[in-house]
Amino acid sequence: MESATDDSEDRERASREATEWFVRLNNPLASEATRRSYQTWLAADPAHHDAMRDVSELWGALDRPAAQLAATGWHRAPDRSERQQRAERLRGFRYATAATVMVLLSGAVAIWRDAGLLDRAFADVATWPGERREVRLVDGTMAFLDGDTALDSRMGKEFREITLLRGRVWFDVASDKTRPFIVHAGRVDSQVLGTAFGVDREAGAVTVERGEVAVSDAHLSRSPVRLKARQSVALQNDSLGSPVAVDPDQALAWRRGLIILDRAPLSRVVEELGKMTPGRVLFANPELKRLTLSGTFRADDPATVLEAVRSALNVRILSVPGFATLIYR
């Protein structure tokens, strides 16, 4: 039974990765480095070939009706009546339209079930839901990405800029006094010279493990909030709050593969689930989002989180793995 489950999860992951690679490779601006990375991914597992073939056939469905329409030769048949030619063109148009709708719906479903698909597809560095990894940026900075995270990196002679498109990252910044290190995460900007800190885009939060970070609100012209080690700040009521003392081991527990919830509303629990596994979480009643949950969970075990929600909050859960989960009463 476990083997069948593992095979299903492997196929789901391969399909998800193939979809992202298809989107990236069809970008006219796709770099040679992107194409080399794709070849590495393709060679890593025979299942990747099968997944890419399936995705290509699905998205290529639009080309086939056009080819079949051209093969009818309606445009070069002088012996047929105008009415017959119009009928053939109409049938071909309907066929092509149906195929177009099918492809568009397939793409819309893929984006709906995985909101971060496009962000990750065009990012310099990204992780899929359920994946966490560490990368070294070109300036020597170490970045640890949580699941469903995407970032762009720009390094110049006088600057180092990171744009966090989604998710959360912990940085151990390589010291360089001539080039400030700046992270843009939505409306929150963080600037450092050398430090270790975490940034959560969705929460609008910055947590400093060591060193010092200046945090500012890109939408407001106010003095930056200066954070020291073991301090955190987050957006509150549409503006940056005041620094608060935190335990970095707890605030950044996700780096160790742990999710610590302390009376967290279900809306926050849903955000955490989105980093663990693909698929949308829906509420039959919006009031359910206000229910709270506490506990410590492994980041690679979304099923345990859902079971805790069900048993602790007396709700029902209907789940289609990899697609959607409905929470209701």
N, C-alpha and C positions, 0 to 999 in steps of 0.2 A: 504493500500500500504506500509506504514512504517513497519507494522507487518511482511509482507512477506519479506521485505528487511532485517529486523532484524533477521528473521529465517534463511535466506540465509547466513548472516554474521556469525551467531552462528554455523551453520553447517560447514562453511569454516574454522572457527577457530578450531572447534573440530577435523576436518580432519587433519589440519596442526599439531596440538598438538599430535594427535594419531600417525602420521608418525614419529615425533621426538621421542616419547616414544618407538615405535617399534625399531628404530635404536639403542637407548640407551640400551634397554633390551636385544638385541641380541649381545651386546658386551660381550665377555666372562669375561671381567674384571668389569662388572657392580657390584657396591657395594650393600650391604644390605640396605644402606640408600637410594640409588636410587630406589630400589624395593619398599621400604616403601612409598617414595614420589609418585611413580606410583600408588600405591593402594589408596593413598589419592586423587590423581587426578581422578582416575576411579570412586571413590565413590561420587565425588562432583556433578556429573550431569549424569542422565541416558543417555544423548546424547553421553557421552564419551564411554559408552559400545558399542553403535552402531558404532561409528567412529572407534574404535579399532577393532571391528569385520570385518568391511569393509577393513581396511588396512591389517589385518592378512590374510584375504581371498585372497586379491590381491597378496601379497608377498608370500603367501603359494601356489600360483598356480603352482610353479615349482615342488612341492612334488606330486601333484595329477597325472601328466602324468607318473611319475616314478612308482607310485603305480599301475596305470592302466596297464602299460606295464608289470609289474611283474605278474599281475593277469591273463594275457593271457596264462601264463604257457609255453611260447615258449621254455624256458630253460630246461623243463622237459617233452617234448612231443616226445617220441621215434618213434611214428608211422608216423610222418610227414617228408616229404622230406626236404633235406637240402635247396632246393630253397624256399620252403614255409617258413621255419624258418628264412631264411635270409630276406625274404620279410616282415615278421612280425617285425623283429628287425629293419629294415629300417624304417617302418612306425612309430614304437615306437620312434626311434631316431629323426625322423622329428618332431613328436609331442612334444617331450621333448625340442628339439631345439627351436621350435616356442614359447613354453611357456617360455623358458629361455630368449629369445629375448624380449618377452612381459614384463617380470618382470624387465629386465635391462632397457628397454625403460621407463617403469613407474618410476623407480628410477632416471633415468637421467632427466626426465621431472621434477620430484619433486625437484631435486637439482638445475636444471636450473632456475626454477621459483622462488626459494628461495635460494639464494647463501649462506645464513648463516645457512642452515639446519644442516650440519655436525658439524660446530663449536659449535652451541648451543647444539646439541645432546650430545656431550662429555664434555661440560664445567661443572665446579662446580656450577656456577650460570649463568643464562641466561634469557633473555626476548625475546618474539616474536615480530615481527613487530607490531606496534600499542600498545605495552604494555610498561609501565614504572613502576618501583617499587623500593622500598628501602629495603635493607637487612642489617643486622648486622653481620659482620664477627666475627670469633671466638675470635679475640683480642679486640673486642669492637668497632672497626672502623665501621662507617656507610658508606654504599655505595649506591648511587642512580643511577640506570641503566636506560639509555634511551632505546627506542625501538630497536630491533635487535642488542642486545649487549650480549657478552659472555665473561666470565673471569674465570681463574683458580686461586686458592689461595693456598699458601704454607706457613705455620706458624711453626717456630721452636723456640728453646730456644734462639737462637742468631740472628734470621732473621725473616722478614715478607716480602714475595714476592707475588706480584700480576702480572699475565700475562693477559693482555687485548687482547683477541683473535680477537675481532671485536667490533665496536660501540664506545660509549663514556660513561664515568662514572664520577660522582662527589664523592669525598671522604672527609669525615670528620674524620681525622685520630686520633685514640686514642694515646695519648702521651705515649711513652715508650723509654726512652733514651738508654736503653740497647739493643734495637732491632730496627734498622733503618727500615723504611717502604719504599719499592722500588716497582715501577710499571714499567713493561716492556710493551711497546705498539709499536710493530713493531721495528723500529730502534731507537725509543725514550725511554730513561730511565729517570725516575724521582725518586729522593730520598728525604725523609723528616723524621722528628722526630715527629712532631705534627702540623698539619695544615689542611686547607680545600682548595681543589683545584680540577679542572676538567681536564680530559684527553680525547682527541679525537684521536682514533687510525688512522682513515682514513685521517684526516687532519694533523696528526703528530703534534698536538698542545697541549700545557699545559697552563692552566689559573689558577692563584692563587687568591683565595678570601681573605685568611688571612694566616699569617705565612710566611714561606720561603721554596722554593723548588729548589734543584739543578737538572738541566736538562742536559742530555748529549746525544750525538749521538753514538749509539752502534757500528756504522761502522767507526767512526773516533776517533783517539786518540788525543782528545783536552780537554782542561779544561772545566768543566761543566759551563753552563750558569745559574747564580743564579737569581732566580725570587723572588721578594717581593710581598706583597699584592697589588692587582689591576694591576698586570702585566701579560703579556702573551708572549709566544714564539712559533714559528712553523717552520717546515721544509720549506726551500725556496731554490730553485735551488740546490737541493740535499745536503743541509747542514742546520744546525740550523741558523735561523736569529737572530737578536738582540731583546732584550726585548722591548715590546711596552706597553704603558699605556692603560688600558681598563677599561670599566665599567662592573664589574662582573655581575650586574643585566641584562645587555644586552648580554654579551658574554656567560653567562650561562643561558639564558632565557629558554632553553629547559627544565630545571628543573621545571619551572612553567608551562610547557605545551605550550610554545610559540616558534615559529620559526620566527626569525627576519632576513630578507634578505635585504642586501643593495647592489644593483647592482651585485647580485650574478649570475655567469654564470649558464646556465641550467644544466651543469654537477653537480654543487653543489646542485641545486634544486632536481635533480634525487636522490642524496644521501639522502637528507632529506625525500623524498617520500619513499625510501626504509626502513626508520625507522618507517614510519607511517603505511604501508600496504604491504602485500606480493605481489610479481609479478615483472617482469622485465619492465623497461622503455627503449624503443628502439627509435632510431632516424633514419628517412629515409635518412637524409643527416647529416653527422658529423658536418658540419658547423653550424647547429642549436645549438650545444652545447655551442657556444660562445655567444649566445643571453643572455641578463641579465634581471633579475627580482628583483624588490624591493617590500617590503611589510611586514606586520606582520600577521602571520597566526596561527591558533590553530593546535597543533600537532596531534589532533585527527580528523582532517577534511581534508583529502587529496583531496577530491573532489573540495574544494574551491581553493586549490593550483593549481590544473589542470585547473580549470576555469580561474584563473588569468593568467596562462601561455597562454591559448587559446586567451583570449580577449586582453591582454596587448601586446602580441608578434605576433598577427595575424598568428597563426599557427592552424593546425587542429589536433585533437586528436581522436584516435580510441582505445577504452579500453575494455578489457575483464577482469572484476574485479577478482583479486586474481591470474591472470595468466600473462598478459602482457598489456602494453600500448604503442602505436605507436604515435610518434609526427612527423608530416610531414607538407608540404606546397603544 
